[in-house]
Amino acid sequence: MAGSGAPYDLTVVGAGIVGLGAAAAAVECGLRVVVIDAAAEPRGASIRNFGHLGFTLQSGFARQLAQRSRARWRQLDAQAGLDLRTDGAVVVARAEDELSVLRELAAAHDDDAAIVPLGAEDVAGRTGTCGALGGVWLREDCQVSPRIAAPRIRYSLAAQGVDFRYRTTALGAESGLLHTSRGDIPAVRTVFAVNQDIDRLCPELAEQRAVRRCGLDMLRVRIRRGGHTLAPVVPTLTGWSLLRYSATAVLPATEALRQRLHAQDPPMATWDVNLMCT
Ligand SMILES: Cc1cc2nc3c(=O)[nH]c(=O)nc-3n(C[C@H](O)[C@H](O)[C@H](O)COP(=O)(O)OP(=O)(O)OC[C@H]3O[C@@H](n4cnc5c(N)ncnc54)[C@H](O)[C@@H]3O)c2cc1C
């Protein structure tokens, strides 16, 4: 129950970035919100990711959502001090077929200042890489440190009256009640933001929607060249990334790139690798 004894207007299950986003939107509408999480402290994907906010290479409805999401991140940055980096990301073209995709991308968005073609020198200056033929600057992309951003959003929401309950596992919901490992919470509305654990909490729904668990990992590497450590200045995407994001995956030139990369490096294709650095 909320502090005053009145039920919460919204119960959010999961204190990852999706749950925090739902709580932020609800509190902005004046709702009384509680967020519960099974963990003692969030350690999910929202903490383990590399914080690249890739707004630009989305298409259609996803692009509209990405633009709204960008506005929300900026607002949260102003409220909670997230150290949001707004200097974009760069796609590096290391081969002619990658440049062709980027030319098509730029042509399809010639009225959109979010995609800026770069020459080889610009790419080198922005990314610290060498040998690129050219690239594009994804001007609207941003970056946060997830280990800083998520807790700061949490503190900011708590200061606005959102209650947080950790070590509290949602077990299921029925007719206005959320059952948890620490008793029931009267719940007018509930948002389940439990990521892959949706298959445990709502197995039938997960089955219906053919939810399948998958893994996503990053490598931490140190690359030394000529006595310097190579450290990309902004998130740096490659040809493999162009196969993945919806704004480039369907461009005509992408098919030839896909065929070349898959033939050149079958294990990368099998493992569905997105080669990018941050
Ligand atoms: C290695 C890696 C790198 C990534 N890099 C990026 C990136 O750079 N940019 C990007 O946009 N995306 C990235 N992603 C994806 C992004 O991190 C996720 O899509 C996002 O964090 C999912 O947020 P979430 O809130 O849905 O899930 P989570 O952060 O996993 O939060 C779910 C929460 O639900 C809680 N929970 C689960 N079940 C219950 C229950 N029954 N009761 C109560 N609580 C429960 C869990 O304890 C957890 O805290 C990356 C992901 C990974 C794994």
The ligand as an SDF file (V2000), in Angstrom:
LIG
                    3D

 53 58  0  0  0  0  0  0  0  0999 V2000
   25.5650   -7.2410  -22.9180 C   0  0  0  0  0  0  0  0  0  0  0  0
   24.4240   -6.3500  -23.3490 C   0  0  0  0  0  0  0  0  0  0  0  0
   24.6900   -5.1490  -24.0120 C   0  0  0  0  0  0  0  0  0  0  0  0
   23.6360   -4.3280  -24.4320 C   0  0  0  0  0  0  0  0  0  0  0  0
   23.9110   -3.1200  -24.9910 N   0  0  0  0  0  0  0  0  0  0  0  0
   22.8990   -2.2570  -25.2770 C   0  0  0  0  0  0  0  0  0  0  0  0
   23.1460   -0.9420  -25.7090 C   0  0  0  0  0  0  0  0  0  0  0  0
   24.2870   -0.4900  -25.8030 O   0  0  0  0  0  0  0  0  0  0  0  0
   22.0980   -0.1430  -26.0290 N   0  0  0  0  0  0  0  0  0  0  0  0
   20.8040   -0.5780  -25.8670 C   0  0  0  0  0  0  0  0  0  0  0  0
   19.8640    0.2020  -26.1560 O   0  0  0  0  0  0  0  0  0  0  0  0
   20.5240   -1.8110  -25.4290 N   0  0  0  0  0  0  0  0  0  0  0  0
   21.5400   -2.6480  -25.1010 C   0  0  0  0  0  0  0  0  0  0  0  0
   21.2550   -3.8830  -24.6080 N   0  0  0  0  0  0  0  0  0  0  0  0
   19.8440   -4.2360  -24.4000 C   0  0  0  0  0  0  0  0  0  0  0  0
   19.3060   -3.5250  -23.1550 C   0  0  0  0  0  0  0  0  0  0  0  0
   20.2600   -3.5510  -22.1220 O   0  0  0  0  0  0  0  0  0  0  0  0
   18.0210   -4.2270  -22.7120 C   0  0  0  0  0  0  0  0  0  0  0  0
   17.1080   -4.2750  -23.7820 O   0  0  0  0  0  0  0  0  0  0  0  0
   17.3690   -3.4710  -21.5520 C   0  0  0  0  0  0  0  0  0  0  0  0
   18.2910   -3.2040  -20.5170 O   0  0  0  0  0  0  0  0  0  0  0  0
   16.2200   -4.2830  -21.0250 C   0  0  0  0  0  0  0  0  0  0  0  0
   15.7180   -3.5860  -19.9000 O   0  0  0  0  0  0  0  0  0  0  0  0
   14.6250   -4.2490  -19.0070 P   0  0  0  0  0  0  0  0  0  0  0  0
   14.2320   -3.2420  -17.9800 O   0  0  0  0  0  0  0  0  0  0  0  0
   13.5670   -4.8120  -19.8860 O   0  0  0  0  0  0  0  0  0  0  0  0
   15.3250   -5.5260  -18.3670 O   0  0  0  0  0  0  0  0  0  0  0  0
   16.3570   -5.7380  -17.1340 P   0  0  0  0  0  0  0  0  0  0  0  0
   17.3480   -4.6570  -17.0150 O   0  0  0  0  0  0  0  0  0  0  0  0
   16.8510   -7.1360  -17.2740 O   0  0  0  0  0  0  0  0  0  0  0  0
   15.4010   -5.6120  -15.8610 O   0  0  0  0  0  0  0  0  0  0  0  0
   14.4390   -6.5790  -15.5550 C   0  0  0  0  0  0  0  0  0  0  0  0
   14.2830   -6.5850  -14.0530 C   0  0  0  0  0  0  0  0  0  0  0  0
   13.1540   -7.4050  -13.7300 O   0  0  0  0  0  0  0  0  0  0  0  0
   13.4360   -8.0460  -12.5080 C   0  0  0  0  0  0  0  0  0  0  0  0
   12.5410   -9.2160  -12.4010 N   0  0  0  0  0  0  0  0  0  0  0  0
   12.4900  -10.3000  -13.2050 C   0  0  0  0  0  0  0  0  0  0  0  0
   11.4960  -11.1270  -12.8060 N   0  0  0  0  0  0  0  0  0  0  0  0
   10.9190  -10.5440  -11.7230 C   0  0  0  0  0  0  0  0  0  0  0  0
    9.8290  -10.8950  -10.8870 C   0  0  0  0  0  0  0  0  0  0  0  0
    9.1170  -12.0210  -11.0690 N   0  0  0  0  0  0  0  0  0  0  0  0
    9.5120  -10.0600   -9.8670 N   0  0  0  0  0  0  0  0  0  0  0  0
   10.2000   -8.9080   -9.6570 C   0  0  0  0  0  0  0  0  0  0  0  0
   11.2350   -8.5200  -10.4470 N   0  0  0  0  0  0  0  0  0  0  0  0
   11.5770   -9.3280  -11.4580 C   0  0  0  0  0  0  0  0  0  0  0  0
   14.9140   -8.4190  -12.6030 C   0  0  0  0  0  0  0  0  0  0  0  0
   15.4860   -8.6310  -11.2980 O   0  0  0  0  0  0  0  0  0  0  0  0
   15.4930   -7.1980  -13.3230 C   0  0  0  0  0  0  0  0  0  0  0  0
   16.0270   -6.2320  -12.3930 O   0  0  0  0  0  0  0  0  0  0  0  0
   22.2950   -4.7250  -24.1880 C   0  0  0  0  0  0  0  0  0  0  0  0
   22.0280   -5.9260  -23.5130 C   0  0  0  0  0  0  0  0  0  0  0  0
   23.0840   -6.7350  -23.0900 C   0  0  0  0  0  0  0  0  0  0  0  0
   22.7760   -7.9990  -22.3350 C   0  0  0  0  0  0  0  0  0  0  0  0
  1  2  1  0
  2  3  1  0
  2 52  2  0
  3  4  2  0
  4  5  1  0
  4 50  1  0
  5  6  2  0
  6  7  1  0
  6 13  1  0
  7  8  2  0
  7  9  1  0
  9 10  1  0
 10 11  2  0
 10 12  1  0
 12 13  2  0
 13 14  1  0
 14 15  1  0
 14 50  1  0
 15 16  1  0
 16 17  1  0
 16 18  1  0
 18 19  1  0
 18 20  1  0
 20 21  1  0
 20 22  1  0
 22 23  1  0
 23 24  1  0
 24 25  2  0
 24 26  1  0
 24 27  1  0
 27 28  1  0
 28 29  2  0
 28 30  1  0
 28 31  1  0
 31 32  1  0
 32 33  1  0
 33 34  1  0
 33 48  1  0
 34 35  1  0
 35 36  1  0
 35 46  1  0
 36 37  1  0
 36 45  1  0
 37 38  2  0
 38 39  1  0
 39 40  1  0
 39 45  2  0
 40 41  1  0
 40 42  2  0
 42 43  1  0
 43 44  2  0
 44 45  1  0
 46 47  1  0
 46 48  1  0
 48 49  1  0
 50 51  2  0
 51 52  1  0
 52 53  1  0
M  END
$$$$
